[in-house]
Amino acid sequence: MKQNNQLTKAENKEVQEEKRVVFFEGNSWYHRTKELMDDLTTKYSKKGGFKTPEEAEKSYWEYEERYREKQREFQVAFLKSKEVMFGEYLQYWFEHIYSLRIETTTRMLGSYTLYELILPSMETDVKLKFVTVEYLDKLLEQVSKICSSAGNKGRELLSLAFKDALFDGFINYNPVPETKPYPRTKPKIRIFSKAKLKVFLRAASKNPWYLEILLGLFCGLRKGEILGLKFSDFDFEKQTVRISRQLVANPKVKEGFEIEEYTVIERDPKTENSFRILKVPKAIMKEVERRLHYVEMKKEWYAGNYEDHGYVSCREDGKPRGLSSMNQALTKLCERNGLPVITVHGLRHMFATILIERGVPLVKISGLLGHNSIHTTYEYYCEVMDEKDKIIAFMNDTFIPERTGTEG
């Protein structure tokens, strides 16, 4: 009989894949080690004798922590000896101190704040120990001009950096608390929890608006972009969709500003960057095919009375839908299933949040959403990036429930 501490090759390989920092050798568990020497070289070795992978992994992280602490001691000593410049210190602090203790999404936010907002706004650089309240106020004033959240987030990041600088002895006084505050109004972004999102998708799969909901939630399309989509926009071979138009309101107004007739017309997308080609998940492409068959059936049913514009989302007779129709459908869907009411724009927010949780760079998220500027993306989602308890679900073939409803 096999002893408890002995594993077959297959079992050993499986455990190694789960515990990549440890490995089984001989009759015990081992982990790699690295030690920073006084001459700043790194000595590599291994340590064994552990009965379980958990013990080995715990020891591994203890070694890692000692290595990082000694590395930081050397770095601090070196920077102190050369009287580091303010900009140089911010980059060192962000990469070697701050980034080691934060989540990926928070790092993405901090990286953008430092490298795209703060550092480019520095008209002159000074030694860290000479940074004053007046200097920081002038810097933050420049930063705040970029977007309304920039001043608040810039001051927040500088506050963290100066607290560490004070702790490490780079400075004797922290000027940030005396700088001008930049309050920020948080955008109201409703995000479903993972459990509620599953309930929502399960209910949506039985709803005639299922395809439109998927396009908002997993492609991040705007309401007008969804309603303006045509079957010709989809490339079934490449699994892509081209966003090249939107439906917008076209009210006809009488004298006295009374609306005589309310119709919709096709227009170009919201911004130049909104013209884009997106990869479409297979589950959504299947729904597009299903919708195409349904529309073909309706064409035969209505015969010459079918108004064919090629729209993917349309009424029974082919005419375009009203601009409020999808939000009305979402309201009914949410209320019937005991969920907080979410709008089409809320689906778009959740799409961005999913990408943020998956660590997608801000510049790519901005492109996928079709924002006019990356600053727009930053403005909307910097608060979401700070949250650690938001949804972490993401699009894949198994996550979206199988289609169980019929078109209606």
Secondary structure, 3 states (H helix, E strand, C coil): CCCCCCCCHHHHHHHHHHCCCEEEECCEEEEEEEEECCCCCEEEEEEEEECCHHHHHHHHHHHHHHHHHHHHHHHHHHHHHCCCEHHHHHHHHHHHCHHHHCCHHHHHHHHHHHHHHHHHHCCCCCEHHHCCHHHHHHHHHHHHCCCCCHHHHHHHHHHHHHHHHHHCCCCCCCCHHHCCCCCCCCCCCCCCCHHHHHHHHHHHCCCCCHHHHHHHHHHCCCHHHHHCCEHHHEECCCCEEEECCEEEEEEEECCCCCEEEEEEEEECCCCHHHCEEEECCHHHHHHHHHHHHHHHHHHHHHHHHCCCCCECCECCCCCECCCCHHHHHHHHHHHHCCCCCCCHHHHHHHHHHHHHHCCCCHHHHHHHHCCCCHHHHHHHHHHHHHCCCCCCCCCCCCCCCCCCCCCC
